[in-house]
Amino acid sequence: MGNRNVQIAVPSTGEEEWQAIREPIMNGWLTQGPKVESFEDAFAKMHSVKHAIATTSCTTALHLILAAMEIGPGDEVIVPSFTWVATANVVLYCGAKPVFVDINRDTFNMDPAQVAERVSERTKAIIPVHLFGLCADIDNISAAAPGIPIIEDAACAAGALYHGKSAGSLGKAAAFSFHPRKSITTGEGGMITTDDTSIARLLMKLRNHGAEIPGGKDAGEQKPYFLPDINMLGFNYRMTDMQGAVGLVQLNKLDPFIVERGRWARWYKEQLGDIGWLHLPKEPADGRHSWQSFVAYLDPDKSPLTRNEIMEFLQENGVSTRPGTHAVHMLNLYRGIFGFHPEDFPVARDCNDNSMAIPLHNRMMPEDFEHVVETIRKI
Ligand SMILES: Cc1ncc(COP(=O)(O)O)c(C=O)c1O
């Protein structure tokens, strides 16, 4: 066991992805094309939505959704204070104001009661995050802000279920990530899902510089050899066909990946459940956690060492860990703009300081899991 070094996350790519990428490389269709389209169709089907629109990342997917909703200066968007910074940054990209709410420590997700307090006539959208693969409390968030569109930040939640419904089908639109720390990857990459056909068309246009879609209802007599008209400010957020090819292979493995992660997550809970200072993640009674990460809360009043000391001990003993994520209001960028104090969102601050992800990915061997448990038990 001496030299064992268990990584926090390793993508499960290999021979099949390698083979899949050959086709676009060999035939020369490298930018968005037939592979991306097939990936989108398969992703939409798997998440029970009408449309899936691939992008370069989850960040650009979220930005595109806000742009399509014409969110801009003077508007407010409610976001959780404990999430990856991108959830709030996309609101700033649009010139709008992110309005933070605190989270629930048991789920690490947005607290619906706080949404009710922070909603105003300027609120144009809410972005609940399905953090680490556990769906946010969408029913109570919607009830707290009737009529306000919900945009799911489903970066971590491909394949997750909420009361039997797929993440990505719970609001007006959703954004997924295929960064290598997620369950399935395309290197970088993202996907928007929506049931709203008019916003889907607009998103496709905005993803491609705002260009009219050939054959679209606005295209008129457009011929493929003419350049399209541009009548709105768009972006280049297109996914490459090489990524689309990898995504198709990865998507076929999503379900077995989640099943395997779930099995090991439950094993961790059995093995570590008696440690009083370690609060382990919960599974939804009527849903499916996608186990993008296994994140525990370390009770600072009971823990023998601080979270950072524990992370250091584990690292020295071949177990890689990370803080769950960060409290965005504590980042210097956000402190500078909004003058936040760490205690403005005390639960987010607490989770910023006391959460810890332990290794859980599909490249781990049984001995790796055993090593993680044995090392934690030495603390
Ligand atoms: C909750 C959340 N939102 C958004 C993102 C951004 O995803 P991407 O890296 O694909 O832009 C991440 C990535 O870590 C995330 O965890």
The ligand as an SDF file (V2000), in Angstrom:
LIG
                    3D

 16 16  0  0  0  0  0  0  0  0999 V2000
  -21.5450   23.8070  -10.6080 C   0  0  0  0  0  0  0  0  0  0  0  0
  -20.7210   24.1450  -11.8030 C   0  0  0  0  0  0  0  0  0  0  0  0
  -21.1660   25.0520  -12.6750 N   0  0  0  0  0  0  0  0  0  0  0  0
  -20.4620   25.3650  -13.7950 C   0  0  0  0  0  0  0  0  0  0  0  0
  -19.2460   24.7790  -14.0590 C   0  0  0  0  0  0  0  0  0  0  0  0
  -18.4810   25.1730  -15.2660 C   0  0  0  0  0  0  0  0  0  0  0  0
  -18.3110   24.0960  -16.1530 O   0  0  0  0  0  0  0  0  0  0  0  0
  -17.2860   24.1910  -17.3650 P   0  0  0  0  0  0  0  0  0  0  0  0
  -15.9320   23.9310  -16.8260 O   0  0  0  0  0  0  0  0  0  0  0  0
  -17.7310   23.1170  -18.3280 O   0  0  0  0  0  0  0  0  0  0  0  0
  -17.4150   25.5420  -17.9630 O   0  0  0  0  0  0  0  0  0  0  0  0
  -18.7390   23.8250  -13.1690 C   0  0  0  0  0  0  0  0  0  0  0  0
  -17.4430   23.1930  -13.4340 C   0  0  0  0  0  0  0  0  0  0  0  0
  -16.7310   22.7600  -12.5650 O   0  0  0  0  0  0  0  0  0  0  0  0
  -19.4960   23.4980  -12.0120 C   0  0  0  0  0  0  0  0  0  0  0  0
  -19.0570   22.5900  -11.1240 O   0  0  0  0  0  0  0  0  0  0  0  0
  1  2  1  0
  2  3  1  0
  2 15  2  0
  3  4  2  0
  4  5  1  0
  5  6  1  0
  5 12  2  0
  6  7  1  0
  7  8  1  0
  8  9  2  0
  8 10  1  0
  8 11  1  0
 12 13  1  0
 12 15  1  0
 13 14  2  0
 15 16  1  0
M  END
$$$$
